[in-house]
Each structure stands twice: as C-alpha cells, then as structure tokens.
C-alpha cells in the first residue's frame, strides 16, 4: 500500500472530523451551561434554574445527536479527504 492510499481507507474524512470537533464543542457548551456557583447553603434554589435544567441538557443532547450525524454522514463529493 502506498502512502497516498492510506488516507482513502480511513473511515471518516476531513469534513467529518471537522463536524465531530464542532459537535464536541457544542457538548462542552451544554455542560458549561449546566454548571453553577458553589453554595454553602443547605438548599440552593438556583439548581432549578431554566438554564441548568432545560437549556444545558438540550444543548448537550443536540451535540450528541450531531456527533452521530458527523460520524455517519457520507459526503457525495470526491474532495472529502
């Protein structure tokens, strides 16, 4: 096998890797949205904020779904490498 043919056998192309990196960043943003300040109180009502309970998990879920798409999608053009 020549060195030029090695990249042809790789299961995902460069565009897929870029999409995977973007989805990884989206997942990280979702987890950051779920973060909150430390509290010394026994009960902190901020844990039930809309951002931490709804927005963060939905952004992370979208990132995971987009990761599956980024891995599975096969581009039709020949310059995918």
mmCIF file of the N, C-alpha and C atoms, coordinates in Angstrom:
data_MODEL
# 
_entry.id   MODEL 
# 
loop_
_atom_site.group_PDB 
_atom_site.id 
_atom_site.type_symbol 
_atom_site.label_atom_id 
_atom_site.label_alt_id 
_atom_site.label_comp_id 
_atom_site.label_asym_id 
_atom_site.label_entity_id 
_atom_site.label_seq_id 
_atom_site.pdbx_PDB_ins_code 
_atom_site.Cartn_x 
_atom_site.Cartn_y 
_atom_site.Cartn_z 
_atom_site.occupancy 
_atom_site.B_iso_or_equiv 
_atom_site.pdbx_formal_charge 
_atom_site.auth_seq_id 
_atom_site.auth_comp_id 
_atom_site.auth_asym_id 
_atom_site.auth_atom_id 
_atom_site.pdbx_PDB_model_num 
ATOM 1   N N  . UNK A 1 1  ? 0.834   -1.176 0.000  1.00 0.00 ? 1  UNK A N  1 
ATOM 2   C CA . UNK A 1 1  ? 0.000   0.000  0.000  1.00 0.00 ? 1  UNK A CA 1 
ATOM 3   C C  . UNK A 1 1  ? 0.882   1.243  0.000  1.00 0.00 ? 1  UNK A C  1 
ATOM 4   N N  . UNK A 1 2  ? 0.601   2.139  -0.887 1.00 0.00 ? 2  UNK A N  1 
ATOM 5   C CA . UNK A 1 2  ? 1.385   3.369  -0.902 1.00 0.00 ? 2  UNK A CA 1 
ATOM 6   C C  . UNK A 1 2  ? 0.836   4.334  0.140  1.00 0.00 ? 2  UNK A C  1 
ATOM 7   N N  . UNK A 1 3  ? 1.644   5.347  0.395  1.00 0.00 ? 3  UNK A N  1 
ATOM 8   C CA . UNK A 1 3  ? 1.255   6.310  1.419  1.00 0.00 ? 3  UNK A CA 1 
ATOM 9   C C  . UNK A 1 3  ? 0.025   7.117  1.006  1.00 0.00 ? 3  UNK A C  1 
ATOM 10  N N  . UNK A 1 4  ? -0.167  7.337  -0.274 1.00 0.00 ? 4  UNK A N  1 
ATOM 11  C CA . UNK A 1 4  ? -1.332  8.097  -0.749 1.00 0.00 ? 4  UNK A CA 1 
ATOM 12  C C  . UNK A 1 4  ? -2.634  7.330  -0.569 1.00 0.00 ? 4  UNK A C  1 
ATOM 13  N N  . UNK A 1 5  ? -2.593  6.018  -0.577 1.00 0.00 ? 5  UNK A N  1 
ATOM 14  C CA . UNK A 1 5  ? -3.813  5.235  -0.424 1.00 0.00 ? 5  UNK A CA 1 
ATOM 15  C C  . UNK A 1 5  ? -4.212  5.027  1.027  1.00 0.00 ? 5  UNK A C  1 
ATOM 16  N N  . UNK A 1 6  ? -3.340  5.333  1.979  1.00 0.00 ? 6  UNK A N  1 
ATOM 17  C CA . UNK A 1 6  ? -3.667  5.125  3.389  1.00 0.00 ? 6  UNK A CA 1 
ATOM 18  C C  . UNK A 1 6  ? -4.824  6.004  3.847  1.00 0.00 ? 6  UNK A C  1 
ATOM 19  N N  . UNK A 1 7  ? -4.877  7.242  3.389  1.00 0.00 ? 7  UNK A N  1 
ATOM 20  C CA . UNK A 1 7  ? -5.968  8.111  3.822  1.00 0.00 ? 7  UNK A CA 1 
ATOM 21  C C  . UNK A 1 7  ? -7.291  7.732  3.166  1.00 0.00 ? 7  UNK A C  1 
ATOM 22  N N  . UNK A 1 8  ? -7.260  7.007  2.092  1.00 0.00 ? 8  UNK A N  1 
ATOM 23  C CA . UNK A 1 8  ? -8.503  6.561  1.449  1.00 0.00 ? 8  UNK A CA 1 
ATOM 24  C C  . UNK A 1 8  ? -9.200  5.478  2.271  1.00 0.00 ? 8  UNK A C  1 
ATOM 25  N N  . UNK A 1 9  ? -8.445  4.720  3.070  1.00 0.00 ? 9  UNK A N  1 
ATOM 26  C CA . UNK A 1 9  ? -9.023  3.647  3.877  1.00 0.00 ? 9  UNK A CA 1 
ATOM 27  C C  . UNK A 1 9  ? -9.547  4.139  5.217  1.00 0.00 ? 9  UNK A C  1 
ATOM 28  N N  . UNK A 1 10 ? -9.295  5.397  5.546  1.00 0.00 ? 10 UNK A N  1 
ATOM 29  C CA . UNK A 1 10 ? -9.756  5.936  6.820  1.00 0.00 ? 10 UNK A CA 1 
ATOM 30  C C  . UNK A 1 10 ? -11.275 6.070  6.775  1.00 0.00 ? 10 UNK A C  1 
ATOM 31  N N  . UNK A 1 11 ? -11.991 5.612  7.797  1.00 0.00 ? 11 UNK A N  1 
ATOM 32  C CA . UNK A 1 11 ? -13.459 5.568  7.719  1.00 0.00 ? 11 UNK A CA 1 
ATOM 33  C C  . UNK A 1 11 ? -14.151 6.930  7.647  1.00 0.00 ? 11 UNK A C  1 
ATOM 34  N N  . UNK A 1 12 ? -13.527 7.975  8.179  1.00 0.00 ? 12 UNK A N  1 
ATOM 35  C CA . UNK A 1 12 ? -14.153 9.305  8.117  1.00 0.00 ? 12 UNK A CA 1 
ATOM 36  C C  . UNK A 1 12 ? -13.184 10.264 7.440  1.00 0.00 ? 12 UNK A C  1 
ATOM 37  N N  . UNK A 1 13 ? -13.738 11.226 6.727  1.00 0.00 ? 13 UNK A N  1 
ATOM 38  C CA . UNK A 1 13 ? -12.924 12.208 6.029  1.00 0.00 ? 13 UNK A CA 1 
ATOM 39  C C  . UNK A 1 13 ? -12.681 13.445 6.869  1.00 0.00 ? 13 UNK A C  1 
ATOM 40  N N  . UNK A 1 14 ? -12.006 14.405 6.276  1.00 0.00 ? 14 UNK A N  1 
ATOM 41  C CA . UNK A 1 14 ? -11.684 15.648 6.985  1.00 0.00 ? 14 UNK A CA 1 
ATOM 42  C C  . UNK A 1 14 ? -12.940 16.426 7.345  1.00 0.00 ? 14 UNK A C  1 
ATOM 43  N N  . UNK A 1 15 ? -13.914 16.442 6.453  1.00 0.00 ? 15 UNK A N  1 
ATOM 44  C CA . UNK A 1 15 ? -15.156 17.161 6.749  1.00 0.00 ? 15 UNK A CA 1 
ATOM 45  C C  . UNK A 1 15 ? -15.881 16.521 7.924  1.00 0.00 ? 15 UNK A C  1 
ATOM 46  N N  . UNK A 1 16 ? -15.849 15.203 8.004  1.00 0.00 ? 16 UNK A N  1 
ATOM 47  C CA . UNK A 1 16 ? -16.468 14.520 9.138  1.00 0.00 ? 16 UNK A CA 1 
ATOM 48  C C  . UNK A 1 16 ? -15.737 14.871 10.437 1.00 0.00 ? 16 UNK A C  1 
ATOM 49  N N  . UNK A 1 17 ? -14.418 14.942 10.381 1.00 0.00 ? 17 UNK A N  1 
ATOM 50  C CA . UNK A 1 17 ? -13.654 15.283 11.576 1.00 0.00 ? 17 UNK A CA 1 
ATOM 51  C C  . UNK A 1 17 ? -13.945 16.704 12.032 1.00 0.00 ? 17 UNK A C  1 
ATOM 52  N N  . UNK A 1 18 ? -14.126 17.615 11.094 1.00 0.00 ? 18 UNK A N  1 
ATOM 53  C CA . UNK A 1 18 ? -14.475 18.995 11.456 1.00 0.00 ? 18 UNK A CA 1 
ATOM 54  C C  . UNK A 1 18 ? -15.855 19.027 12.107 1.00 0.00 ? 18 UNK A C  1 
ATOM 55  N N  . UNK A 1 19 ? -16.812 18.293 11.538 1.00 0.00 ? 19 UNK A N  1 
ATOM 56  C CA . UNK A 1 19 ? -18.148 18.229 12.136 1.00 0.00 ? 19 UNK A CA 1 
ATOM 57  C C  . UNK A 1 19 ? -18.107 17.597 13.526 1.00 0.00 ? 19 UNK A C  1 
ATOM 58  N N  . UNK A 1 20 ? -17.254 16.597 13.707 1.00 0.00 ? 20 UNK A N  1 
ATOM 59  C CA . UNK A 1 20 ? -17.113 15.967 15.019 1.00 0.00 ? 20 UNK A CA 1 
ATOM 60  C C  . UNK A 1 20 ? -16.528 16.947 16.030 1.00 0.00 ? 20 UNK A C  1 
ATOM 61  N N  . UNK A 1 21 ? -15.571 17.761 15.610 1.00 0.00 ? 21 UNK A N  1 
ATOM 62  C CA . UNK A 1 21 ? -14.994 18.764 16.515 1.00 0.00 ? 21 UNK A CA 1 
ATOM 63  C C  . UNK A 1 21 ? -16.039 19.803 16.900 1.00 0.00 ? 21 UNK A C  1 
ATOM 64  N N  . UNK A 1 22 ? -16.853 20.225 15.930 1.00 0.00 ? 22 UNK A N  1 
ATOM 65  C CA . UNK A 1 22 ? -17.920 21.192 16.225 1.00 0.00 ? 22 UNK A CA 1 
ATOM 66  C C  . UNK A 1 22 ? -18.924 20.604 17.203 1.00 0.00 ? 22 UNK A C  1 
ATOM 67  N N  . UNK A 1 23 ? -19.295 19.342 17.010 1.00 0.00 ? 23 UNK A N  1 
ATOM 68  C CA . UNK A 1 23 ? -20.258 18.722 17.929 1.00 0.00 ? 23 UNK A CA 1 
ATOM 69  C C  . UNK A 1 23 ? -19.653 18.554 19.313 1.00 0.00 ? 23 UNK A C  1 
ATOM 70  N N  . UNK A 1 24 ? -18.353 18.284 19.398 1.00 0.00 ? 24 UNK A N  1 
ATOM 71  C CA . UNK A 1 24 ? -17.703 18.187 20.707 1.00 0.00 ? 24 UNK A CA 1 
ATOM 72  C C  . UNK A 1 24 ? -17.759 19.528 21.432 1.00 0.00 ? 24 UNK A C  1 
ATOM 73  N N  . UNK A 1 25 ? -17.549 20.619 20.711 1.00 0.00 ? 25 UNK A N  1 
ATOM 74  C CA . UNK A 1 25 ? -17.631 21.952 21.314 1.00 0.00 ? 25 UNK A CA 1 
ATOM 75  C C  . UNK A 1 25 ? -19.061 22.230 21.781 1.00 0.00 ? 25 UNK A C  1 
ATOM 76  N N  . UNK A 1 26 ? -20.057 21.816 21.007 1.00 0.00 ? 26 UNK A N  1 
ATOM 77  C CA . UNK A 1 26 ? -21.457 22.011 21.406 1.00 0.00 ? 26 UNK A CA 1 
ATOM 78  C C  . UNK A 1 26 ? -21.757 21.232 22.686 1.00 0.00 ? 26 UNK A C  1 
ATOM 79  N N  . UNK A 1 27 ? -21.244 20.017 22.800 1.00 0.00 ? 27 UNK A N  1 
ATOM 80  C CA . UNK A 1 27 ? -21.451 19.210 24.009 1.00 0.00 ? 27 UNK A CA 1 
ATOM 81  C C  . UNK A 1 27 ? -20.826 19.908 25.214 1.00 0.00 ? 27 UNK A C  1 
ATOM 82  N N  . UNK A 1 28 ? -19.606 20.419 25.051 1.00 0.00 ? 28 UNK A N  1 
ATOM 83  C CA . UNK A 1 28 ? -18.928 21.120 26.147 1.00 0.00 ? 28 UNK A CA 1 
ATOM 84  C C  . UNK A 1 28 ? -19.716 22.361 26.553 1.00 0.00 ? 28 UNK A C  1 
ATOM 85  N N  . UNK A 1 29 ? -20.244 23.100 25.575 1.00 0.00 ? 29 UNK A N  1 
ATOM 86  C CA . UNK A 1 29 ? -21.054 24.287 25.895 1.00 0.00 ? 29 UNK A CA 1 
ATOM 87  C C  . UNK A 1 29 ? -22.286 23.889 26.711 1.00 0.00 ? 29 UNK A C  1 
ATOM 88  N N  . UNK A 1 30 ? -22.912 22.768 26.356 1.00 0.00 ? 30 UNK A N  1 
ATOM 89  C CA . UNK A 1 30 ? -24.065 22.292 27.121 1.00 0.00 ? 30 UNK A CA 1 
ATOM 90  C C  . UNK A 1 30 ? -23.713 21.965 28.557 1.00 0.00 ? 30 UNK A C  1 
ATOM 91  N N  . UNK A 1 31 ? -22.559 21.326 28.760 1.00 0.00 ? 31 UNK A N  1 
ATOM 92  C CA . UNK A 1 31 ? -22.143 21.012 30.121 1.00 0.00 ? 31 UNK A CA 1 
ATOM 93  C C  . UNK A 1 31 ? -21.786 22.274 30.901 1.00 0.00 ? 31 UNK A C  1 
ATOM 94  N N  . UNK A 1 32 ? -21.192 23.254 30.241 1.00 0.00 ? 32 UNK A N  1 
ATOM 95  C CA . UNK A 1 32 ? -20.874 24.520 30.913 1.00 0.00 ? 32 UNK A CA 1 
ATOM 96  C C  . UNK A 1 32 ? -22.157 25.237 31.312 1.00 0.00 ? 32 UNK A C  1 
ATOM 97  N N  . UNK A 1 33 ? -23.187 25.156 30.467 1.00 0.00 ? 33 UNK A N  1 
ATOM 98  C CA . UNK A 1 33 ? -24.469 25.778 30.819 1.00 0.00 ? 33 UNK A CA 1 
ATOM 99  C C  . UNK A 1 33 ? -25.100 25.128 32.049 1.00 0.00 ? 33 UNK A C  1 
ATOM 100 N N  . UNK A 1 34 ? -24.785 23.861 32.291 1.00 0.00 ? 34 UNK A N  1 
ATOM 101 C CA . UNK A 1 34 ? -25.343 23.183 33.461 1.00 0.00 ? 34 UNK A CA 1 
ATOM 102 C C  . UNK A 1 34 ? -24.586 23.511 34.745 1.00 0.00 ? 34 UNK A C  1 
ATOM 103 N N  . UNK A 1 35 ? -23.416 24.116 34.616 1.00 0.00 ? 35 UNK A N  1 
ATOM 104 C CA . UNK A 1 35 ? -22.642 24.467 35.806 1.00 0.00 ? 35 UNK A CA 1 
ATOM 105 C C  . UNK A 1 35 ? -23.286 25.623 36.552 1.00 0.00 ? 35 UNK A C  1 
ATOM 106 N N  . UNK A 1 36 ? -22.956 25.735 37.808 1.00 0.00 ? 36 UNK A N  1 
ATOM 107 C CA . UNK A 1 36 ? -23.454 26.832 38.608 1.00 0.00 ? 36 UNK A CA 1 
ATOM 108 C C  . UNK A 1 36 ? -22.497 27.125 39.744 1.00 0.00 ? 36 UNK A C  1 
ATOM 109 N N  . UNK A 1 37 ? -22.765 28.171 40.482 1.00 0.00 ? 37 UNK A N  1 
ATOM 110 C CA . UNK A 1 37 ? -21.867 28.545 41.577 1.00 0.00 ? 37 UNK A CA 1 
ATOM 111 C C  . UNK A 1 37 ? -21.967 27.564 42.743 1.00 0.00 ? 37 UNK A C  1 
ATOM 112 N N  . UNK A 1 38 ? -20.863 27.476 43.480 1.00 0.00 ? 38 UNK A N  1 
ATOM 113 C CA . UNK A 1 38 ? -20.884 26.687 44.720 1.00 0.00 ? 38 UNK A CA 1 
ATOM 114 C C  . UNK A 1 38 ? -21.741 27.395 45.750 1.00 0.00 ? 38 UNK A C  1 
ATOM 115 N N  . UNK A 1 39 ? -22.306 26.619 46.630 1.00 0.00 ? 39 UNK A N  1 
ATOM 116 C CA . UNK A 1 39 ? -23.161 27.193 47.652 1.00 0.00 ? 39 UNK A CA 1 
ATOM 117 C C  . UNK A 1 39 ? -22.877 26.511 48.981 1.00 0.00 ? 39 UNK A C  1 
ATOM 118 N N  . UNK A 1 40 ? -22.829 27.318 50.024 1.00 0.00 ? 40 UNK A N  1 
ATOM 119 C CA . UNK A 1 40 ? -22.661 26.782 51.376 1.00 0.00 ? 40 UNK A CA 1 
ATOM 120 C C  . UNK A 1 40 ? -24.003 26.547 52.046 1.00 0.00 ? 40 UNK A C  1 
ATOM 121 N N  . UNK A 1 41 ? -25.070 26.915 51.352 1.00 0.00 ? 41 UNK A N  1 
ATOM 122 C CA . UNK A 1 41 ? -26.402 26.729 51.905 1.00 0.00 ? 41 UNK A CA 1 
ATOM 123 C C  . UNK A 1 41 ? -26.802 25.261 51.838 1.00 0.00 ? 41 UNK A C  1 
ATOM 124 N N  . UNK A 1 42 ? -27.707 24.866 52.710 1.00 0.00 ? 42 UNK A N  1 
ATOM 125 C CA . UNK A 1 42 ? -28.227 23.503 52.678 1.00 0.00 ? 42 UNK A CA 1 
ATOM 126 C C  . UNK A 1 42 ? -29.098 23.303 51.444 1.00 0.00 ? 42 UNK A C  1 
ATOM 127 N N  . UNK A 1 43 ? -29.809 24.343 51.047 1.00 0.00 ? 43 UNK A N  1 
ATOM 128 C CA . UNK A 1 43 ? -30.656 24.267 49.854 1.00 0.00 ? 43 UNK A CA 1 
ATOM 129 C C  . UNK A 1 43 ? -30.430 25.514 49.014 1.00 0.00 ? 43 UNK A C  1 
ATOM 130 N N  . UNK A 1 44 ? -30.117 25.308 47.755 1.00 0.00 ? 44 UNK A N  1 
ATOM 131 C CA . UNK A 1 44 ? -29.901 26.423 46.846 1.00 0.00 ? 44 UNK A CA 1 
ATOM 132 C C  . UNK A 1 44 ? -30.934 26.336 45.725 1.00 0.00 ? 44 UNK A C  1 
ATOM 133 N N  . UNK A 1 45 ? -31.882 27.266 45.676 1.00 0.00 ? 45 UNK A N  1 
ATOM 134 C CA . UNK A 1 45 ? -32.918 27.194 44.647 1.00 0.00 ? 45 UNK A CA 1 
ATOM 135 C C  . UNK A 1 45 ? -32.383 27.417 43.222 1.00 0.00 ? 45 UNK A C  1 
ATOM 136 N N  . UNK A 1 46 ? -31.136 27.874 43.085 1.00 0.00 ? 46 UNK A N  1 
ATOM 137 C CA . UNK A 1 46 ? -30.561 28.109 41.766 1.00 0.00 ? 46 UNK A CA 1 
ATOM 138 C C  . UNK A 1 46 ? -30.343 26.806 40.990 1.00 0.00 ? 46 UNK A C  1 
ATOM 139 N N  . UNK A 1 47 ? -30.355 25.666 41.671 1.00 0.00 ? 47 UNK A N  1 
ATOM 140 C CA . UNK A 1 47 ? -30.167 24.406 40.954 1.00 0.00 ? 47 UNK A CA 1 
ATOM 141 C C  . UNK A 1 47 ? -31.352 24.090 40.058 1.00 0.00 ? 47 UNK A C  1 
ATOM 142 N N  . UNK A 1 48 ? -32.478 24.751 40.269 1.00 0.00 ? 48 UNK A N  1 
ATOM 143 C CA . UNK A 1 48 ? -33.668 24.526 39.458 1.00 0.00 ? 48 UNK A CA 1 
ATOM 144 C C  . UNK A 1 48 ? -33.855 25.607 38.400 1.00 0.00 ? 48 UNK A C  1 
ATOM 145 N N  . UNK A 1 49 ? -32.788 26.326 38.047 1.00 0.00 ? 49 UNK A N  1 
ATOM 146 C CA . UNK A 1 49 ? -32.929 27.384 37.051 1.00 0.00 ? 49 UNK A CA 1 
ATOM 147 C C  . UNK A 1 49 ? -33.181 26.769 35.677 1.00 0.00 ? 49 UNK A C  1 
ATOM 148 N N  . UNK A 1 50 ? -33.849 27.520 34.831 1.00 0.00 ? 50 UNK A N  1 
ATOM 149 C CA . UNK A 1 50 ? -34.200 27.059 33.487 1.00 0.00 ? 50 UNK A CA 1 
ATOM 150 C C  . UNK A 1 50 ? -32.956 26.714 32.683 1.00 0.00 ? 50 UNK A C  1 
ATOM 151 N N  . UNK A 1 51 ? -31.902 27.515 32.851 1.00 0.00 ? 51 UNK A N  1 
ATOM 152 C CA . UNK A 1 51 ? -30.657 27.288 32.113 1.00 0.00 ? 51 UNK A CA 1 
ATOM 153 C C  . UNK A 1 51 ? -30.018 25.961 32.500 1.00 0.00 ? 51 UNK A C  1 
ATOM 154 N N  . UNK A 1 52 ? -30.007 25.634 33.777 1.00 0.00 ? 52 UNK A N  1 
ATOM 155 C CA . UNK A 1 52 ? -29.340 24.417 34.248 1.00 0.00 ? 52 UNK A CA 1 
ATOM 156 C C  . UNK A 1 52 ? -30.176 23.162 34.048 1.00 0.00 ? 52 UNK A C  1 
ATOM 157 N N  . UNK A 1 53 ? -31.476 23.284 34.076 1.00 0.00 ? 53 UNK A N  1 
ATOM 158 C CA . UNK A 1 53 ? -32.345 22.116 33.990 1.00 0.00 ? 53 UNK A CA 1 
ATOM 159 C C  . UNK A 1 53 ? -32.795 21.825 32.556 1.00 0.00 ? 53 UNK A C  1 
ATOM 160 N N  . UNK A 1 54 ? -32.986 22.866 31.751 1.00 0.00 ? 54 UNK A N  1 
ATOM 161 C CA . UNK A 1 54 ? -33.554 22.660 30.423 1.00 0.00 ? 54 UNK A CA 1 
ATOM 162 C C  . UNK A 1 54 ? -32.569 22.981 29.295 1.00 0.00 ? 54 UNK A C  1 
ATOM 163 N N  . UNK A 1 55 ? -32.002 24.174 29.303 1.00 0.00 ? 55 UNK A N  1 
ATOM 164 C CA . UNK A 1 55 ? -31.174 24.618 28.184 1.00 0.00 ? 55 UNK A CA 1 
ATOM 165 C C  . UNK A 1 55 ? -29.894 23.788 28.073 1.00 0.00 ? 55 UNK A C  1 
ATOM 166 N N  . UNK A 1 56 ? -29.184 23.612 29.169 1.00 0.00 ? 56 UNK A N  1 
ATOM 167 C CA . UNK A 1 56 ? -27.928 22.862 29.150 1.00 0.00 ? 56 UNK A CA 1 
ATOM 168 C C  . UNK A 1 56 ? -28.085 21.425 28.659 1.00 0.00 ? 56 UNK A C  1 
ATOM 169 N N  . UNK A 1 57 ? -29.011 20.663 29.223 1.00 0.00 ? 57 UNK A N  1 
ATOM 170 C CA . UNK A 1 57 ? -29.200 19.294 28.717 1.00 0.00 ? 57 UNK A CA 1 
ATOM 171 C C  . UNK A 1 57 ? -29.656 19.224 27.266 1.00 0.00 ? 57 UNK A C  1 
ATOM 172 N N  . UNK A 1 58 ? -30.492 20.163 26.822 1.00 0.00 ? 58 UNK A N  1 
ATOM 173 C CA . UNK A 1 58 ? -30.936 20.152 25.432 1.00 0.00 ? 58 UNK A CA 1 
ATOM 174 C C  . UNK A 1 58 ? -29.784 20.461 24.477 1.00 0.00 ? 58 UNK A C  1 
ATOM 175 N N  . UNK A 1 59 ? -28.912 21.399 24.860 1.00 0.00 ? 59 UNK A N  1 
ATOM 176 C CA . UNK A 1 59 ? -27.750 21.717 24.033 1.00 0.00 ? 59 UNK A CA 1 
ATOM 177 C C  . UNK A 1 59 ? -26.812 20.509 23.968 1.00 0.00 ? 59 UNK A C  1 
ATOM 178 N N  . UNK A 1 60 ? -26.594 19.854 25.104 1.00 0.00 ? 60 UNK A N  1 
ATOM 179 C CA . UNK A 1 60 ? -25.741 18.666 25.110 1.00 0.00 ? 60 UNK A CA 1 
ATOM 180 C C  . UNK A 1 60 ? -26.351 17.537 24.282 1.00 0.00 ? 60 UNK A C  1 
ATOM 181 N N  . UNK A 1 61 ? -27.641 17.335 24.404 1.00 0.00 ? 61 UNK A N  1 
ATOM 182 C CA . UNK A 1 61 ? -28.311 16.304 23.616 1.00 0.00 ? 61 UNK A CA 1 
ATOM 183 C C  . UNK A 1 61 ? -28.171 16.593 22.123 1.00 0.00 ? 61 UNK A C  1 
ATOM 184 N N  . UNK A 1 62 ? -28.353 17.851 21.734 1.00 0.00 ? 62 UNK A N  1 
ATOM 185 C CA . UNK A 1 62 ? -28.172 18.219 20.335 1.00 0.00 ? 62 UNK A CA 1 
ATOM 186 C C  . UNK A 1 62 ? -26.737 17.929 19.894 1.00 0.00 ? 62 UNK A C  1 
ATOM 187 N N  . UNK A 1 63 ? -25.759 18.198 20.765 1.00 0.00 ? 63 UNK A N  1 
ATOM 188 C CA . UNK A 1 63 ? -24.369 17.916 20.435 1.00 0.00 ? 63 UNK A CA 1 
ATOM 189 C C  . UNK A 1 63 ? -24.119 16.433 20.223 1.00 0.00 ? 63 UNK A C  1 
ATOM 190 N N  . UNK A 1 64 ? -24.718 15.593 21.062 1.00 0.00 ? 64 UNK A N  1 
ATOM 191 C CA . UNK A 1 64 ? -24.547 14.143 20.909 1.00 0.00 ? 64 UNK A CA 1 
ATOM 192 C C  . UNK A 1 64 ? -25.218 13.633 19.630 1.00 0.00 ? 64 UNK A C  1 
ATOM 193 N N  . UNK A 1 65 ? -26.398 14.146 19.322 1.00 0.00 ? 65 UNK A N  1 
ATOM 194 C CA . UNK A 1 65 ? -27.082 13.746 18.084 1.00 0.00 ? 65 UNK A CA 1 
ATOM 195 C C  . UNK A 1 65 ? -26.287 14.220 16.873 1.00 0.00 ? 65 UNK A C  1 
ATOM 196 N N  . UNK A 1 66 ? -25.756 15.434 16.955 1.00 0.00 ? 66 UNK A N  1 
ATOM 197 C CA . UNK A 1 66 ? -24.950 15.962 15.862 1.00 0.00 ? 66 UNK A CA 1 
ATOM 198 C C  . UNK A 1 66 ? -23.658 15.164 15.698 1.00 0.00 ? 66 UNK A C  1 
ATOM 199 N N  . UNK A 1 67 ? -23.113 14.627 16.793 1.00 0.00 ? 67 UNK A N  1 
ATOM 200 C CA . UNK A 1 67 ? -21.913 13.785 16.728 1.00 0.00 ? 67 UNK A CA 1 
ATOM 201 C C  . UNK A 1 67 ? -22.215 12.506 15.950 1.00 0.00 ? 67 UNK A C  1 
ATOM 202 N N  . UNK A 1 68 ? -23.373 11.906 16.190 1.00 0.00 ? 68 UNK A N  1 
ATOM 203 C CA . UNK A 1 68 ? -23.762 10.704 15.442 1.00 0.00 ? 68 UNK A CA 1 
ATOM 204 C C  . UNK A 1 68 ? -23.880 11.034 13.958 1.00 0.00 ? 68 UNK A C  1 
ATOM 205 N N  . UNK A 1 69 ? -24.500 12.170 13.652 1.00 0.00 ? 69 UNK A N  1 
ATOM 206 C CA . UNK A 1 69 ? -24.603 12.598 12.261 1.00 0.00 ? 69 UNK A CA 1 
ATOM 207 C C  . UNK A 1 69 ? -23.223 12.817 11.651 1.00 0.00 ? 69 UNK A C  1 
ATOM 208 N N  . UNK A 1 70 ? -22.325 13.455 12.396 1.00 0.00 ? 70 UNK A N  1 
ATOM 209 C CA . UNK A 1 70 ? -20.980 13.751 11.887 1.00 0.00 ? 70 UNK A CA 1 
ATOM 210 C C  . UNK A 1 70 ? -20.199 12.473 11.600 1.00 0.00 ? 70 UNK A C  1 
ATOM 211 N N  . UNK A 1 71 ? -20.413 11.447 12.381 1.00 0.00 ? 71 UNK A N  1 
ATOM 212 C CA . UNK A 1 71 ? -19.705 10.187 12.169 1.00 0.00 ? 71 UNK A CA 1 
ATOM 213 C C  . UNK A 1 71 ? -20.313 9.419  11.005 1.00 0.00 ? 71 UNK A C  1 
ATOM 214 N N  . UNK A 1 72 ? -21.623 9.388  10.915 1.00 0.00 ? 72 UNK A N  1 
ATOM 215 C CA . UNK A 1 72 ? -22.298 8.532  9.948  1.00 0.00 ? 72 UNK A CA 1 
ATOM 216 C C  . UNK A 1 72 ? -22.448 9.136  8.550  1.00 0.00 ? 72 UNK A C  1 
ATOM 217 N N  . UNK A 1 73 ? -22.442 10.451 8.430  1.00 0.00 ? 73 UNK A N  1 
ATOM 218 C CA . UNK A 1 73 ? -22.741 11.082 7.146  1.00 0.00 ? 73 UNK A CA 1 
ATOM 219 C C  . UNK A 1 73 ? -21.617 10.834 6.147  1.00 0.00 ? 73 UNK A C  1 
ATOM 220 N N  . UNK A 1 74 ? -21.986 10.475 4.945  1.00 0.00 ? 74 UNK A N  1 
ATOM 221 C CA . UNK A 1 74 ? -21.029 10.237 3.856  1.00 0.00 ? 74 UNK A CA 1 
ATOM 222 C C  . UNK A 1 74 ? -21.227 11.340 2.828  1.00 0.00 ? 74 UNK A C  1 
ATOM 223 N N  . UNK A 1 75 ? -20.201 12.158 2.639  1.00 0.00 ? 75 UNK A N  1 
ATOM 224 C CA . UNK A 1 75 ? -20.280 13.241 1.680  1.00 0.00 ? 75 UNK A CA 1 
ATOM 225 C C  . UNK A 1 75 ? -20.220 12.687 0.263  1.00 0.00 ? 75 UNK A C  1 
ATOM 226 N N  . UNK A 1 76 ? -20.928 13.330 -0.646 1.00 0.00 ? 76 UNK A N  1 
ATOM 227 C CA . UNK A 1 76 ? -21.019 12.828 -2.011 1.00 0.00 ? 76 UNK A CA 1 
ATOM 228 C C  . UNK A 1 76 ? -19.874 13.309 -2.902 1.00 0.00 ? 76 UNK A C  1 
ATOM 229 N N  . UNK A 1 77 ? -19.230 14.418 -2.541 1.00 0.00 ? 77 UNK A N  1 
ATOM 230 C CA . UNK A 1 77 ? -18.163 14.922 -3.398 1.00 0.00 ? 77 UNK A CA 1 
ATOM 231 C C  . UNK A 1 77 ? -16.864 14.142 -3.199 1.00 0.00 ? 77 UNK A C  1 
ATOM 232 N N  . UNK A 1 78 ? -16.014 14.213 -4.187 1.00 0.00 ? 78 UNK A N  1 
ATOM 233 C CA . UNK A 1 78 ? -14.787 13.416 -4.160 1.00 0.00 ? 78 UNK A CA 1 
ATOM 234 C C  . UNK A 1 78 ? -13.688 14.072 -3.339 1.00 0.00 ? 78 UNK A C  1 
ATOM 235 N N  . UNK A 1 79 ? -13.755 15.367 -3.066 1.00 0.00 ? 79 UNK A N  1 
ATOM 236 C CA . UNK A 1 79 ? -12.684 16.035 -2.334 1.00 0.00 ? 79 UNK A CA 1 
ATOM 237 C C  . UNK A 1 79 ? -12.967 16.051 -0.838 1.00 0.00 ? 79 UNK A C  1 
ATOM 238 N N  . UNK A 1 80 ? -13.465 14.965 -0.291 1.00 0.00 ? 80 UNK A N  1 
ATOM 239 C CA . UNK A 1 80 ? -13.744 14.842 1.140  1.00 0.00 ? 80 UNK A CA 1 
ATOM 240 C C  . UNK A 1 80 ? -12.461 14.611 1.937  1.00 0.00 ? 80 UNK A C  1 
ATOM 241 N N  . UNK A 1 81 ? -11.371 14.219 1.267  1.00 0.00 ? 81 UNK A N  1 
ATOM 242 C CA . UNK A 1 81 ? -10.144 13.922 2.012  1.00 0.00 ? 81 UNK A CA 1 
ATOM 243 C C  . UNK A 1 81 ? -9.451  15.147 2.417  1.00 0.00 ? 81 UNK A C  1 
# 
